[in-house]
Structure formats: C-alpha cells, structure tokens
C-alpha cells in the first residue's frame, strides 16, 4: 500500500483547497515544541485530546445468523441497561444490512466541524469517487445532545479508470481515501465507509445518541453498540465508538497497552493512526489480517490474543507449528492489555477477550441469534430467556456468521421504489432513497 | 636527561602492616607482578606503577590488609589539558606508539539509556503481577515472512477461508530457520584467544542452560565446545580464523563480523604471546604469531560482495540464519538497510560503548555512535522501507543492566547481547587492561596459571544467575507496563519518555519528552 495515499494528497502534494497537514486552524503544537514540529500529526478537532484517551466502557453486539433484520431499537434498549458503564462522553452503534436499497455502494458517514471541512471533503470525494447521492444523516433533537457536528452521508461508486490508474483494489482505494480525509482534511472525520452498513456515534449516553440518530428506524442483521467512559478530556464525536473502516467496525472496552508497537506495525503497511485512540488500531489490524492477508477470522483472533507459549508447546505438531509461526510473524499485532471487543462485519460478528480476560464479556444464543455484551443483564433485556449463555474464555473468539444466502434474501425482500431499483441497477441514475 | 619516565603510577597499593599475615598470597595472585615478597623482612613490597586496580589481591588477602588507592597527585587544574591527557602525551613521547586499551569507551559522553524512562499502568489499565501471571520472554531471531498462508482442511463456508466447526487449519507458509531464545539476552562475540577457553566454556554452558546463544567471536571454536554447539553462533570475520566447513556447520547460526563497536573500521589485534598451542590449533595459525585480522574483509569491498558471502554461508550451512555484525557508525541506518536487503537474517548493532580485548584508544574513544541512536534509526528505516520483518535486530555495546535491555527493546531491538556484563559476572573488574594478557582473574589471558583460576562451572552459574536476575527484572518491567509478552514491548516507543534530551535527539529516537 502506498503510504502517500491516492497519489495526489499529502503534505508534499497540495491539492485544491485541502489544507495540508501542519496548518491546522485551531490546534497548535504541543507546549515546548517548535511550530510545525508537533509530535502528533493531526490534532485537528477542537475537542480532540492531544493524548491517547484511556477509559472503560460498556458494549454489546447482536447478530441474526439467518440474515433476518432487526430494528436498531434492540441495540438501543440493550445499551440503555448499561447506562452506568458510560459517563455520557461517548456512545455509538453500527448496523449491518441497513442500506439494502444501495447494497453495492460504499456509504461514507462523515462528521464535519464546519462548512469548510465539508467543502474540502466534498471536493476530495468528487475528485476520487462518483458520488451517487449524498444527504444529511437524519437526526432528531434530543435533550443532552448538543454541539453536534455537521452529519452527512455519501453513497459512493468508483470508476474503473480510477482503479486502473492507481493500481489499487477497490477496498484499498477506499482505505486510502479514508486515511487521506482523516489525516489531511482539517475538521473532517469518516465515521464509517462500508457497504450496506453505517456507524452512528457521538458525544452523549448511547441511548441518547441512538435516539438522536433515529436508529430504531433502521433494520439490520447485525448491531453493535457502545457506551464510553473516557477518563480524561471531554470526548469528541469522532472519538466515540464504533471505529469503522470498510465494513469492519469495532466497539471496544479496554486499553491496548501495546498500542505503541501495534501502531508502528500498521504504519509499515501504510495505515496512518491519526486518531490518538487505541481502538483505531484494532480496526486496522482486522482489515490487515482478514482482508489483505486473507487469514481466517479465528486465526486473526489468535494473533490478537495469542495463546501462551506454555500451551502452544503442548499442542500437537501441526497446530504447534501454526501457532508458533503466528506468534513469530504477527507478534507486533498482539493486543496486550485489558480488552473486550466486538467486531462487526458484513458477513458476521466476532467478540473477543484479551489473553487473560481482564474485561467482562458474556455471550448468549437463542436460535440463530447470537448475543454478546459486557453484562448479562444487557442481553436479558432484549432476550429474556436465551437457549444458552456463557462466559467466553480468555482469547477464545465468539464467532457469528451471516450466510451470504441470508443476506441476499434480506436485500431481495426490501421493497424498493422504482427510482431506488433504478439506482440499484445503475447508480448514475439514482434518486434519493429514504431511510429504510 | 636521565629520566626513565615522567609518568606517575596510577594507583597506590596500601598494605596495612598490622593486618598483613605475611603469607605472600598477594604476590602469588597478582598477574601484573606488582608484588615481590621480601624474604628477609617477610613482607610484600609493591611496585605501584604496575598495579591495574583489578582487586585480585584485595579479594584474596586473608588478612584484608590491602587497599588500592588512586594516586591522587595534584596537577594545576585545566579543563582542557587534563592529567590523563598529559600522561598520554608523555607515554607517546616516550614510546612513539599507538596507545592501546581494553574494554569499552570510558569517556563521559551522554548515556542516552540513562535519559530514558519507562511507563507503568495506573487505574485505567491494570498492571500484571509477574509473580502470579505468566510473563513471556521467548524471542525468535531470523527472517519472518510478510504474512502467513493458512489453509482450512475440510469444509469451508461461503468465502472459502473460514473453516466450519469441523474443519482444521494448516500452515502453508514455509518459514526460514530461526534462533529461539528463551530470554531476549544473548552473549556477544568474544574470541578464544582474547579470552580464555574457560570463559568460552562458561558462556557455552550458560547459554545452553538459559536457552540462549553464545558467540564464538572471530577465533574459531575449540573442540571442547562441541556439546554446546546448538547454542553457539559461530563467527566468520575478516581473518577467517578457525573457519572451515565443519566449523560453519557446527553453529546454530553464522555471524559475519564486519565491524565492532569498540573499534569500527579496524581489524583485530591478538599478540603472539596469547597464541599458545590450543589457540593456534583452534585458530588454524602457527603458534606464537600475531593474529592480525584485516580491517575489511578482503572479499567484501561492497554490498554485493556481502550478499555473495551471505548466500555462500547459507548454502554451506543448509540455510541457517546469517547474522551480520556492524559497528554503529554515522550512516548506520542506510548500511543496515543494505545489509538486510543483501539477505542478512539478523543485524547485530554494536554501539560505540562496546567492549574489546584490545583497541587503539583513539578509535575506542572517538569513533562510532551510541547504540540507542542506532537501534532507533535502523528500526525506523527498516519500517519505512517495509522490510522490518526481514531481519531481527540485536543490540549490543553498552548494555549494563536489565533496564538497558528493556529500553533497547522498546526502541526497537529484538534482543540484546552482553559481553562485558557477562565477564564482570565471572570476576572481571573492568580494569581495561585486557590487551596485556596479564588478567589476574584468568579471563582475558592465556597464561595457564591464570586461566585455571576460572572454574567453568562456577563461571557458568554466575552468568546464569545474572541473566535469570535480569530476566526477572524484565518481567517486573513488563508487568508494570501491563503487558505479558516481550513482543508487546518491542518497538513500543510510546512506553518510553525522554528526560533531559534535546528535541533533535528525541525526534531521532522517536520518543516523546516526559510530560507529553
């Protein structure tokens, strides 16, 4: 991956009206350093912390493996029951299967500080993508939610010429674009960038954020939710969970004590960790291992929360070779420190604890539906009598898979207007679809 | 003028006459012949000018009667022309020769390790108790692939990679051979000839017990070390002493020594007096001749030549890991990048504080750069080029304590190598007289009456204890950092802060100042 991005952005290549790095409007250099010589590349948001934000949190995930879609209200209610695990400084949700009208288009959810950031970003998006449609993300006023950024979503397609010009895969192209915007466009932040999914997040309690974004009006086969308890600085909207890239989204409770090396490892592959939060690295690590290295999700999880050598040494030959190689090659990807994470993706959901289980995580199953949450009560709130419930062991991933067939069925069942059907066939003729 | 010398003795040997029991052991113990025992007066008479302050006599005096003092002659103060420099000029005026010395650079340059501080967990993330939880130190040195290819046996789901519950996973990628270390501390190359065979035996036994590696240095491998060869890295230096195919195949890995931190750019110097029968057989040179290894390898005049040698050695050894040892010099990052691209599996960085058996003082004290800087720049350079996984970094030259190991690893090293510290564990008192061959502790000498003083089993147990102690201390550091595997510290510069370092140095180290 070319660390310079799509080839015409970056500090050495000024383009259009995009403000190069280091000329940020509000955030000055750290105290005691020379102007333009700051340590962090991008303190671009007024509210964003200059240091990594530490904290505890509550999280949940629900996935119907048959592909049946559920209202976001479920996730909202589950998170509300864990109100006390957050402190009102960040909440968010990710839903999958929520845009069945345009399932083949990348949907970018953008948070903007101001109109300038929006103009800059749209200039960039129009240059690199075909913007099939864009619109404000629908919200409703909620007491307690204030100072919201400009919230906008874009349904994007990429011209084949652009791919052949850049010699990038479709996904790599999108990753570059997200990195470019997050790194170089002052006051703009891509909250999510996958197909048929979206992340809704902001500063507030999760149930307030969910109501604000009207997530009960969306339907998805997977939902994840998060309530945040940052221990310093007010949260900023971009810093709330989930963190998403392509269709991978992460909600995370914990702190990655190995952040320093995880970040430097990812930089070797062209990722730019600019957000000063450790959750970001989890998202990128999954993107690297699952999408770019093609590892099975179980194996990726075993790299992130490796078994101990004392256990590996006792494994049968073949397995020992695999796990030894995994730790040798992906040692810098090991997530060390306390965490419980839920990874959402289009074909399922994975929940994972750190290698010595330093943060809570409970799982339950009822028919095709798999539930995970920080607390069992958050599961029982939305599924009072699951067929089974258990505490996943340290480093043992809980994996839910939505079958391709189920997903196609869910998309096919969506009733589209004539205009939407046309848009789904040929994006250039699209008309504005409403919220599902 | 009839002066014999201007140079006053450096130390004064002070003998408490009341405590002295006139046993004469001091005269027997001293390798420098400081003492003559006056048979008439029944007392030892010291020649202060010969004393190296190695404390052998002090340690073994049954009456505790001996102390060594600095000969604190007053000189007219000058910040510029210090007594040491005045004495050096006198010495060279008398002899016309190059000043020689042993051990590492002793000049008061900035010690960057002492200006780096480690992090610890508080509240938001828990620290881990190393007495109750496993702390993993296992380290693999060698080339790693960019990614792994894993196949699922049995049925897979729609996307073809994730196995269903009944499937099992199999590794398809064939990995290069690696060195497996149970602790990220190994021993640096010290040749048989410069140190005694008992030192080599001690280190080989210690390395085997610890699950780490000793390094033969450039003087070949004595037959006595064969039982330990799985834990020995054999060195191939410019003199090619002791190198033949069985030697290359004996080691777990081969190291090409390009340079040494104590004397970058120059070769080895082993005086003929140290070449006894055993050394001559091991080095494959005539007895009593000076063993002078050339400054460059005469078959390596550029990087492509190094590549040829690396692959020649790989072919000769069935593709064992090849380490290339370079001294840390100004352009070390670019050199290291070239070395890695030439095919090295391990790059061994030897900092300017690294020790030596003999070196011109001017080179030891004034050439090279600190290993801390070299680790940081090499690690970053390899990452920038996307080839960090192609070689492991071993840092050496000035590793004095477990904290230095932790900091070196946090800066980006995979493992550290110690030389001087291991010798100190065996009794070395860092008197810097290794080049004389008179070591009273039997370490840096070939005189049989001296070398027999070091019992290899005792030497090995001292070194094993030291490395165990450091490993326990590393575990404490990891626990405080809230991680339980060494790979989570490796290259994690976020867990370091600089104190009292200038901005430019911090930028080069990639470390933030304390407070940020």
Interface residues (C-beta under 8 A of the other chain):
Chain A: X30 X32 X33 X34 X37 X39 X51 X54 X55 X56 X231 X254 X255 X257 X258 X259 X260 X261 X263 X264 X265 X267 X268 X269 X292 X293 X294 X295 X296 X297 X298 X299 X306 X308 X309 X310 X318 X319 X321 X322 X325 X326 X327 X328 X329 X330 X331 X332 X334 X336 X337 X338 X347 X355 X356 X358 X399 X401 X403 X404
Chain B: X121 X123 X124 X125 X126 X128 X133 X134 X136 X138 X140 X144 X145 X147 X148 X149 X150 X152 X157 X158 X159 X161 X162 X163 X168 X169 X170 X171 X173 X175 X178 X383 X386 X388 X389 X410 X481 X482 X483 X484 X485 X487 X488 X489 X490 X491 X492 X493 X494 X495 X503 X512 X513 X515 X516
